Amino acid sequence: MCRYCSILLLLVAIFISCSKDVKEKNNDLVTVKVDTIQVLDGISTNQYIGTVEASTTSTLICKYSGKIVALNIKQGDFVKKGDVIAEIESQNVKSTLESAEATLAQAEDGYKRLKQVHDTRSVADVKMVEIETQLAKAKSAAIAARSAAEDCLIKAPFDCVIGEVFVSNGEEFISLNPICTIYDISSLQISISVPEKEIGNIAIGDSALFCVEALDKSFYHAKVKTKGVNASKISRNYDCKLAVTDNLKSIMPGMIANVYFIDSVNSYIVISPKYVKIDEKGNYVWCVNSNNIVEKRYVNLGDFVASGVVINNGLSI
């Protein structure tokens, strides 16, 4: 009986030992996250810091003084063409309109009455010409008064985003003072400053890539629209404008963009710096080989660009 007990204990011991070995082996397994390296075709490592701008910027005003009785916008609002942004109540415009409408009604009534008499040949033609002239003047005055009243409704001239708002609801407004600024973001541009020693390498129509770090850091396309011809007296830099050729909804005026001009010869592999490690032999990254096994691979680093660091050699697609 003791012999069987010894065998049983030995089997239990072997089972426990095997379980520990399996557990220890399982503990050696590490979960890894795989990321794909990015290839940028023809991107230059010369970086320019630019600012995103709206293609059209306007300041809305009103020609008439009065009280702001409705302010329908705030900074950052998107409004469509024809939307009423603000309404100004001008007593002068209101009085002029009421007077013009009353004069027109009187002139129209007088014309109808005189015409009935004139048709019976009871009134001279010269009198009819006189009343017709008065009616024409009344119509012109009414049209001008209505136009002035319409001008007190400040409407968006195009689809736009509201910038700075200079007035508030209920405020007394003075004519020709600014109400708000508006931006046409249907087409955007990027303004960059180029040193005088590099401006010769840039021409109108040149292609470029840019990214906005405030967003997803993806690269988008742009082309040089204008090239400065006069350098700044202080910095000796030239201002250039690049038109954004991609249709983007998330980029807004004022955002900072990193701009790179495209070189048709070179292509670069770019990865995030967080993947680069270092040991006594140099810089390395962990890569998954063709057998789906993670291995250490040493790399030679290049310049930093907006989306990461350039890998000169050590990695391939």
C-alpha positions in Angstrom: 0.0 0.0 0.0 2.8 2.3 0.8 4.4 1.5 -2.5 1.3 2.6 -4.3 1.2 5.8 -2.2 4.8 6.5 -3.2 4.0 6.1 -6.9 0.9 8.3 -6.6 2.9 11.0 -4.8 5.6 10.8 -7.5 2.9 11.3 -10.2 1.4 14.2 -8.4 4.9 15.8 -8.0 5.6 15.3 -11.8 2.2 16.8 -12.6 2.8 19.8 -10.4 6.3 20.2 -11.9 4.9 20.0 -15.5 2.2 22.5 -14.6 4.9 24.9 -13.3 6.9 24.5 -16.5 3.8 25.2 -18.6 3.0 28.2 -16.5 6.5 29.5 -16.7 6.5 29.1 -20.4 3.2 30.9 -20.7 4.6 33.7 -18.6 7.3 34.1 -21.3 4.7 35.0 -23.9 4.5 38.8 -24.5 1.7 40.5 -26.4 3.0 42.9 -29.0 1.3 45.6 -31.1 2.3 45.8 -34.7 2.4 49.1 -36.6 3.0 49.8 -40.3 5.8 52.0 -41.4 5.1 55.0 -43.6 6.7 55.7 -46.9 6.8 59.3 -48.1 7.5 59.6 -51.8 9.7 62.5 -52.7 9.5 64.5 -49.5 12.2 66.9 -48.8 13.7 67.3 -45.3 13.7 71.1 -45.6 10.9 72.1 -43.3 9.0 75.4 -43.3 6.6 76.5 -40.6 3.4 78.0 -42.1 0.1 79.3 -41.0 -3.2 78.2 -42.5 -5.3 81.1 -43.9 -8.7 81.5 -45.6 -8.5 82.3 -49.2 -10.9 85.2 -48.6 -11.3 87.3 -45.5 -13.9 90.1 -45.2 -15.1 92.5 -42.6 -18.8 93.2 -42.5 -20.1 96.8 -41.8 -23.3 98.7 -42.0 -23.7 102.1 -43.7 -26.3 103.3 -41.2 -26.1 104.0 -37.5 -28.7 102.5 -35.2 -29.4 99.8 -32.6 -28.5 96.2 -33.0 -31.8 94.4 -32.4 -30.6 90.9 -33.5 -27.2 89.3 -33.5 -27.5 85.8 -34.8 -23.9 84.6 -34.8 -20.9 84.0 -32.5 -17.3 83.3 -33.2 -16.7 80.0 -35.0 -20.2 79.6 -36.4 -20.6 78.4 -40.0 -23.2 80.4 -42.0 -24.4 80.0 -45.5 -24.7 82.7 -48.2 -27.7 84.9 -47.6 -28.1 84.1 -43.9 -28.9 87.1 -41.7 -25.9 87.8 -39.4 -27.2 90.9 -37.7 -30.1 93.3 -37.9 -29.7 97.0 -37.2 -32.7 99.3 -36.4 -32.0 102.8 -37.8 -34.6 105.4 -37.0 -33.5 107.6 -39.9 -33.9 104.7 -42.3 -37.2 103.6 -40.8 -38.6 107.2 -41.1 -37.4 107.6 -44.6 -38.9 104.4 -45.7 -42.3 105.2 -44.1 -42.3 108.6 -45.7 -41.3 107.2 -49.1 -44.0 104.5 -49.0 -46.7 107.1 -48.1 -45.6 109.4 -50.9 -45.6 106.6 -53.4 -49.1 105.5 -52.3 -50.3 109.1 -52.7 -48.7 109.5 -56.1 -50.2 106.2 -57.4 -53.6 107.2 -56.2 -53.3 110.6 -57.8 -52.2 109.0 -61.1 -55.1 106.7 -61.2 -57.6 109.4 -60.6 -56.1 111.8 -63.1 -55.8 109.1 -65.7 -59.5 108.4 -65.6 -60.2 112.0 -66.2 -57.5 112.3 -68.9 -59.1 109.3 -70.7 -62.3 111.4 -71.1 -60.2 114.2 -72.7 -61.1 116.5 -69.7 -57.4 117.1 -68.6 -54.6 118.5 -70.7 -51.7 116.2 -71.6 -49.2 118.5 -69.8 -51.0 117.9 -66.5 -50.8 114.1 -67.2 -47.1 114.4 -67.8 -46.6 116.2 -64.6 -48.4 113.6 -62.5 -46.5 110.8 -64.2 -43.2 112.5 -63.3 -44.3 112.8 -59.7 -45.1 109.1 -59.7 -41.7 108.2 -61.2 -39.9 110.2 -58.5 -42.0 108.6 -55.7 -41.1 105.1 -57.1 -37.4 106.0 -57.2 -37.5 107.3 -53.6 -39.3 104.2 -52.4 -36.8 101.9 -54.1 -33.9 103.8 -52.4 -35.6 103.7 -49.0 -36.3 99.9 -49.3 -32.7 99.3 -50.3 -31.5 101.2 -47.2 -33.8 99.1 -45.0 -32.4 96.0 -46.7 -28.9 97.2 -46.0 -29.7 97.2 -42.3 -30.0 93.4 -42.6 -26.4 92.2 -42.6 -26.2 89.0 -44.6 -23.4 86.6 -45.4 -22.1 87.3 -48.9 -20.8 83.7 -49.2 -20.6 80.5 -47.2 -18.2 81.4 -44.4 -17.0 80.9 -40.9 -17.4 83.8 -38.4 -14.2 85.2 -37.0 -14.0 87.9 -34.5 -17.3 89.6 -33.5 -17.0 93.3 -32.5 -20.6 94.1 -31.4 -23.2 92.7 -29.0 -27.0 92.5 -29.1 -28.8 95.7 -28.0 -25.7 97.8 -28.6 -25.9 101.3 -30.3 -24.0 100.9 -33.5 -22.1 103.7 -35.4 -22.1 103.5 -39.2 -19.1 102.0 -40.9 -17.8 100.4 -37.7 -16.9 96.7 -38.1 -19.5 94.1 -37.1 -17.5 90.9 -37.6 -14.9 89.2 -39.7 -15.8 86.3 -41.9 -13.6 83.6 -43.6 -14.2 81.7 -46.8 -12.8 78.3 -46.0 -14.1 76.6 -49.1 -10.5 77.0 -50.3 -7.5 77.4 -47.9 -4.0 78.6 -48.3 -0.8 78.3 -46.3 1.6 81.2 -45.8 5.3 80.4 -45.3 8.4 82.5 -44.9 11.4 81.4 -47.0 15.0 82.5 -46.4 16.7 84.4 -49.3 19.2 81.6 -49.9 16.4 79.1 -50.5 13.8 81.2 -52.4 15.6 80.4 -55.7 14.6 76.8 -55.3 10.9 77.6 -55.2 8.7 78.3 -58.2 5.0 79.0 -58.7 3.3 75.7 -59.3 5.7 73.6 -57.2 4.1 70.8 -55.3 4.4 70.4 -51.5 3.2 68.3 -48.7 2.0 69.6 -45.3 0.7 68.3 -42.1 -1.1 70.0 -39.1 0.1 68.6 -35.8 -3.0 69.8 -34.1 -5.0 67.2 -36.1 -4.1 63.7 -37.2 -0.6 64.5 -38.5 -1.5 63.1 -41.9 0.1 64.6 -45.0 -1.9 66.7 -47.5 -1.1 68.3 -50.8 -0.5 72.0 -51.7 0.9 74.0 -54.6 2.8 77.3 -54.6 0.3 80.0 -55.6 2.3 83.2 -55.1 6.0 83.9 -54.5 7.2 87.0 -52.8 9.5 89.3 -54.8 10.5 91.7 -51.9 12.4 90.4 -48.9 11.5 91.5 -45.4 13.9 94.3 -44.3 14.2 92.6 -40.9 14.3 88.9 -41.5 15.4 88.9 -45.2 12.8 86.3 -45.8 10.3 86.1 -48.7 6.5 85.4 -48.1 5.0 82.6 -50.2 1.4 81.4 -50.5 0.5 77.8 -51.1 -3.0 76.7 -52.2 -4.3 73.6 -50.5 -5.4 71.2 -53.2 -7.1 68.6 -51.0 -10.7 69.1 -49.9 -10.4 69.4 -46.1 -13.1 70.2 -43.6 -11.2 69.8 -40.3 -8.4 72.3 -41.0 -9.2 75.9 -39.8 -7.5 79.3 -40.4 -4.8 80.0 -37.9 -3.6 76.4 -37.5 0.2 75.8 -37.8 1.3 73.6 -40.7 4.7 72.0 -41.4 5.4 72.3 -45.1 7.8 70.1 -47.1 8.5 70.6 -50.8 8.5 67.5 -53.0 11.6 66.1 -54.5 10.8 63.8 -57.5 13.9 61.6 -56.8 13.9 60.5 -53.2 11.6 58.5 -51.1 11.8 58.0 -47.3 10.7 55.5 -44.7 9.3 57.3 -41.7 8.4 55.8 -38.3 7.5 57.3 -34.9 10.5 58.0 -32.6 8.8 56.0 -29.8 9.7 52.8 -31.7 13.4 53.5 -31.8 15.5 52.0 -29.0 19.2 52.1 -28.2 21.8 49.8 -26.8 25.6 49.5 -26.9 25.6 48.7 -30.6 23.3 51.6 -31.7 19.7 52.4 -32.6 17.3 49.5 -33.2 13.7 48.7 -33.6 11.7 45.5 -33.1 10.4 44.1 -36.4 8.2 41.2 -37.4 10.0 39.0 -39.9 8.6 36.8 -42.7 8.1 34.0 -40.1 5.9 36.3 -37.9 8.7 36.3 -35.3 9.7 39.5 -33.6 13.4 40.3 -34.0 15.8 43.2 -33.3 16.9 45.2 -36.3 19.5 48.0 -36.2 18.8 51.2 -38.2 20.5 54.3 -39.3 18.4 57.4 -38.4 18.1 60.5 -40.6 16.3 63.8 -40.1 13.2 64.4 -38.1 10.0 65.3 -40.1 6.5 66.1 -39.0 5.3 62.6 -38.8 8.4 61.0 -37.3 12.0 60.2 -38.0 13.5 59.2 -41.4 15.1 55.8 -41.6 18.2 56.0 -43.9 18.8 52.3 -43.9 17.9 49.1 -41.9 14.3 48.9 -42.9 12.6 48.1 -46.2 9.1 47.5 -47.5 
